[in-house]
């Protein structure tokens, strides 16, 4: 091997090292893969379904209603939908969602999905003294309302913004469900 061949060899190796480092960076800081656990997001997402999560979404953008997010709670990862935003009052009566006392259509839910009634003051009696979701907190619910343990449950409650790890932006399997 002459010097030129050795130089070419190290150039090739460096190219692979750089590509590998970029892939590791992307998988660590930009996107991640999350597997949906449980039936709480059915029919939108199924148990065991892998999805891609944008970890940078909320560094550069705002959390919006109806986005499906991954967050940590008591050391476990959960997948739920953002329903209530800071400074909002959220109630559910007769299968209708009310945001600040105005009806809000949840187009992603089928007509057969039943959500039990709740008043915001009942699910957030202490930290919501002024009657609205505090700054930096979010109300989340699963799409499979009868099966979902979410912000309506006292052991769960509102989610802190710092616990939201990213927004689901792509379903990767099963292939017929790619979106």
C-alpha positions as CSV (number, residue, x, y, z in Angstrom):
1,X,0.0,0.0,0.0
2,X,1.4,3.4,-0.9
3,X,0.6,6.7,0.8
4,X,-2.2,7.5,-1.7
5,X,-4.0,4.3,-1.0
6,X,-3.7,4.8,2.8
7,X,-5.1,8.3,2.4
8,X,-8.0,7.1,0.3
9,X,-8.7,4.4,2.9
10,X,-8.8,6.9,5.8
11,X,-11.0,9.2,3.7
12,X,-13.5,6.4,3.2
13,X,-13.4,5.4,6.9
14,X,-14.0,9.1,7.9
15,X,-16.9,9.3,5.6
16,X,-18.6,6.3,7.3
17,X,-17.8,7.7,10.7
18,X,-19.4,11.0,9.8
19,X,-22.5,9.4,8.4
20,X,-22.8,7.2,11.5
21,X,-22.4,10.2,13.8
22,X,-25.1,12.1,11.9
23,X,-27.5,9.1,12.1
24,X,-26.8,8.8,15.9
25,X,-27.4,12.5,16.3
26,X,-30.7,12.4,14.4
27,X,-32.0,9.4,16.4
28,X,-30.9,10.9,19.7
29,X,-32.0,14.5,19.3
30,X,-34.3,14.9,16.3
31,X,-36.5,11.9,15.8
32,X,-37.3,8.8,17.7
33,X,-39.3,5.6,17.4
34,X,-42.0,4.9,19.9
35,X,-44.2,1.8,20.2
36,X,-47.8,2.4,21.2
37,X,-48.6,0.4,24.3
38,X,-52.2,-0.4,25.1
39,X,-55.5,0.4,23.4
40,X,-56.1,3.9,24.7
41,X,-55.5,5.5,21.2
42,X,-57.5,2.9,19.3
43,X,-58.7,3.3,16.5
44,X,-56.2,6.0,15.6
45,X,-53.2,4.0,16.8
46,X,-53.1,0.4,17.7
47,X,-51.3,-1.5,20.5
48,X,-47.8,-2.4,19.3
49,X,-47.8,0.1,16.4
50,X,-44.4,1.8,15.9
51,X,-44.6,5.6,15.2
52,X,-42.0,8.3,14.6
53,X,-41.7,11.1,17.1
54,X,-40.4,14.5,16.4
55,X,-38.3,15.5,19.4
56,X,-37.7,19.1,18.1
57,X,-41.3,20.0,17.5
58,X,-41.8,21.8,20.7
59,X,-38.4,23.5,20.8
60,X,-39.3,25.5,17.7
61,X,-43.1,25.4,17.8
62,X,-46.1,25.5,20.1
63,X,-48.1,22.5,21.4
64,X,-51.4,22.5,19.6
65,X,-54.8,20.9,20.3
66,X,-55.4,17.5,18.7
67,X,-51.7,16.7,18.3
68,X,-50.7,13.2,19.5
69,X,-47.8,13.4,21.8
70,X,-45.4,11.1,23.7
71,X,-44.8,12.1,27.3
72,X,-43.3,10.7,30.5
73,X,-45.4,10.1,33.6
74,X,-44.2,8.2,36.7
75,X,-41.2,6.9,34.7
76,X,-43.3,5.4,31.8
77,X,-43.9,6.7,28.3
78,X,-47.5,7.4,27.2
79,X,-49.1,8.3,23.9
80,X,-52.2,10.6,24.2
81,X,-53.9,13.4,22.3
82,X,-53.7,17.0,23.5
83,X,-57.2,18.2,24.3
84,X,-56.8,21.2,26.7
85,X,-54.2,24.0,26.5
86,X,-53.0,26.4,29.1
87,X,-55.6,29.0,30.2
88,X,-58.5,26.9,29.0
89,X,-61.5,25.3,30.8
90,X,-62.4,21.9,29.5
91,X,-65.7,20.1,30.2
92,X,-67.4,17.1,28.6
93,X,-71.2,16.8,28.7
94,X,-73.5,14.5,26.7
95,X,-70.6,13.4,24.5
96,X,-69.7,16.9,23.5
97,X,-66.3,18.5,24.3
98,X,-66.5,22.1,25.6
99,X,-63.5,24.4,25.4
100,X,-64.2,27.6,27.5
101,X,-67.9,26.7,27.4
102,X,-68.0,26.5,23.6
103,X,-68.7,23.2,21.9
104,X,-65.7,21.8,20.0
105,X,-66.1,19.1,17.3
106,X,-63.6,16.2,17.7
107,X,-63.6,15.0,14.0
108,X,-61.1,12.2,14.7
109,X,-63.6,10.4,17.0
110,X,-66.3,8.2,15.5
111,X,-69.9,8.7,16.5
112,X,-69.8,5.5,18.5
113,X,-67.1,6.6,20.9
114,X,-68.6,7.5,24.3
115,X,-66.9,9.8,26.7
116,X,-68.3,10.0,30.2
117,X,-69.3,13.4,31.5
118,X,-66.8,15.5,33.5
119,X,-66.5,19.0,34.7
120,X,-63.1,20.6,34.7
121,X,-63.5,21.7,38.3
122,X,-63.9,18.0,39.3
123,X,-60.8,16.7,37.5
124,X,-58.6,19.6,38.5
125,X,-59.7,20.8,42.0
126,X,-56.4,22.0,43.5
127,X,-53.9,23.2,41.0
128,X,-56.5,24.9,38.9
129,X,-57.8,27.4,41.5
130,X,-58.6,30.0,38.9
131,X,-60.8,27.6,36.9
132,X,-58.4,27.0,33.9
133,X,-55.5,24.9,33.0
134,X,-52.3,26.5,34.5
135,X,-49.5,27.8,32.3
136,X,-47.2,25.0,31.2
137,X,-49.8,22.2,31.7
138,X,-51.9,20.2,29.3
139,X,-55.0,18.0,29.5
140,X,-54.5,14.8,27.5
141,X,-56.9,12.1,26.6
142,X,-56.8,8.8,24.6
143,X,-59.1,8.4,21.6
144,X,-60.5,5.2,23.1
145,X,-62.2,7.1,25.9
146,X,-63.8,4.2,27.8
147,X,-60.5,2.4,27.9
148,X,-58.1,5.3,28.4
149,X,-56.5,6.4,31.7
150,X,-55.6,10.0,31.1
151,X,-56.0,13.5,32.6
152,X,-59.5,12.7,33.7
153,X,-58.0,10.2,36.3
154,X,-56.9,11.7,39.6
155,X,-53.7,9.6,39.6
156,X,-52.8,11.0,36.2
157,X,-53.9,14.6,36.1
158,X,-52.6,17.4,33.9
159,X,-49.3,16.9,32.0
160,X,-46.3,19.3,32.4
161,X,-44.8,20.7,29.2
162,X,-41.4,19.5,30.4
163,X,-42.6,15.9,30.4
164,X,-43.8,16.0,26.7
165,X,-41.0,14.4,24.7
166,X,-42.3,15.0,21.2
167,X,-45.1,14.9,18.7
168,X,-46.0,11.8,16.7
169,X,-45.8,12.7,13.1
170,X,-45.7,9.4,11.2
171,X,-47.1,5.9,11.6
172,X,-44.6,3.4,10.1
173,X,-46.3,0.1,10.5
174,X,-48.5,-1.7,9.5
175,X,-47.8,-0.6,6.0
176,X,-51.5,-0.1,5.2
177,X,-51.6,2.4,8.0
178,X,-48.6,4.5,7.0
179,X,-49.5,8.2,7.3
